Amino acid sequence: MKKIITYLFIAFTISGLAQNKAKALLNEVSKKVKGYENISIDFKYTLENAAENIKQETRGDVVMKGDQYKLNILGVIRLFDGKTLYTISPEDEEVTISSDSDDEDDAITPSKMLSFYEDGYMYSTDIEQNIKGRKIQYIKLIPIDSKSEIKYILLGIDVQTKHIYNLIQLGKNNTKTTLTVNSFKTNEPLSKTLFTFDSSKYQDYYINKLD
């Protein structure tokens, strides 16, 4: 019995240390990110599901300032001015307009990408890897909500810069999505109209208002 109690004590102690280390690192990342006026990221996005024989790779870029963002991916522009989301598809010549719906699902959208972990997750330190000379510490996040479609997320953090290197999300349907940061720039000079939707540019487009 003493051995069992000792093992349990050691297990709980290790678990507590891992959680404290994870929390400290996440707090450092959060503090650094919130200190920037704006952030520009170029990234690679991969979606895989071995059972369905699916593997898709694409590149994209996003500029974020506060809650505002402009995301380019898969030939579609998503523009959020802080209140309204504009999804612009040049291929379909269509603009979809809606109120922000980030809180309605598990999607880690640009406005939440660098801060989503602050609420709704249990976390602990995971593996550490050396990637191209950079020490990447992974934090494992598990949704507190048992109804979440997310099984877990691995957040890779550059230990030196305290910037997010990549994000690996595994869904309960075994779909794996990976977002890897290729470049991370901060406090760039931005146009005052970058996050403003200019309807005059899309006069020939079909406007689809969802709200």
N, C-alpha and C positions, 0 to 999 in steps of 0.2 A: 504493500500500500504506500509506503514511504517513497519508493521508487516512482510509482505512478504519479504521486503528488509532485515530486521533484521534476519529472518530465513535463507535466502540465504547466508547472511554474515557468520552466525554461521556455516552453513553447509560447506561452502568453507573453513572456518578457521579450522574446525575439520578435513576435508579432507587433508588440507595442513599439519597439525600437524602429521596426521597418515602417510603421505608419507615421511615427514622428519624423523620420528622415524624409519620407515622401511629402508630408505636409510642409516641412521646412523648405524643400526644393520647389514645390508648387507655389508657395508664398513668394519666393524669390522671383520666379518667372512672372507671376501676376504683378508684382510691384514694378518690375522692369518694363513690362508691356504697357502698363498704365502711365508710365512716365513719358511715353512717346506721344508726340502730337499726331502723327499718322504713321501707318505701316504699309509698305508695298511688298508683296510676296509673289514670286514666280514659283510654280509647283508642278509636280507630276502626280496624277491621280490614277490609281489602279483599282479595278473592280474584278474580283475573282469568285467563282463558285465552281469547284471541281465537279460536283455532282451534276450540275447543269452544263458542264463543259463550256463555261463562260470565262473569258479573260479579256478585259478591255483596258487599254492604256490611253491616256490623253494628257495634254499639258494645259495649264491655265494660269491666269494671273488675277490678283485681287488687290485693290487699294482700299484701306480702311481708315476711317477717322471717326472716333467715337462709335456711335451706332450706325453711322453711314458707311456704305460700301459700294464698290463697283466691281463686279465679278465677271470675267470672261472665261467661258469654258464650253466646249463642244459646240462652238459656233453661236452660242447664245450669250447675251449680255443680261446680267441681273443687276439692276440699279435700285438701291434703297436709300432714300433721302432722310430717313429717320422716322418717317410716318407711313410712307407708301412704297410698295415694291413694284417695280416695272420690269417685266421679263420681255426682252426684245429678241425676236427671232427673225433675222434678215432672210433666212432661207424660206420661211413661211410667210414673210411680210406681215407679221402679226405682233402686236404688243398686248400683253396681258397685265392688267392693273389690279392690284389687290392690297388690302391692308397687310401689315406684317403678320406672319403666322408662325414665327420661330418657336413659340411656346406650345404649338398644337401637336408636335410630334417629336421624335427623337433626333431629327436632323441636326447635325452640327453645321450650322450655316456660318458664313463669314463673320457676322456680328457676334457670334458666340465662340468661334474657333479658338481664340486665344484666352478664353475665360470660362468655357462651359464646365470645366472641372470644379469650379468653386462651389457648386451646389448640386446635390442629388446623387453623389457617388461615394462609395467606400473606396479607399485607395491604400496601396502599399508599394514599396519598392520591388522591382522585378530585376531582370538581368541588366548587366552593364556591358556595352560593346564598344570596341574601338573601330570606328568607321572612317576610313581615309584619314587617320591621324587624329580624329576627333573622338573624345570620350563621351559616349551617349548613354545616359542613365534612363532606363525605362521605368515608368510608373504605371502600375496596373489599376485601372478604375472599373469598378463594378456598379451598375445602377442600383440604387436603393429600391426603386420601384420594380417589383417583381413582374409587372406587366410590360415592362420595357422590351422592345424588340432587339435591344442590344445585349449580347452576352457579356462582353467586356471590351475595354479599350486599352491599348498600350500607347502611352504617350512618351515619345523619345525626346529627351531634353539634353542639349549640349551643356555639359557641366561647366565649361569655361565661360560661355557667353550668356548662359541662362535663357537661351532662345529655344523654341520648339523646333526640333529637327524633322520629326515625322509623327504621324498619328495612324495607328492601325486599329481598325474597328471590326470586330467579329459579331455578326448578327446571329440570332437564334436559328435562322434558316441556313447558317453556315456560309453566308456571303461575307467575304472579306474585302474591305475597302481600305486602301492605303493612300495617304496624302504625304508626299515627301517634299520638303521645302528645298528648292534649288537656289534661290536667292532671297535675302531678307534685308530690306532697306527701310530706314526710318527717317522721319522728319524731312521728307522730300518737298520741294516747292510744288504745290498743287493749284490747278485752275480753280477759281471760285465757283465755277459752274460744273465741276466734275461730277457732283452727285445730284445735279438738277436735270430733270427730264425735259427735253426740248421737243415739244409736240410738232413743231414746224418741220423737223427732220423726218417725220413719219406720217406725212399727210396721206400717202398712198397705202398705208398699212391698215389692216383690220384691227380695230381697237376693241379688246375684249375686257370689259369691266366686270370683275367677279363680285364686288361689294355693292 
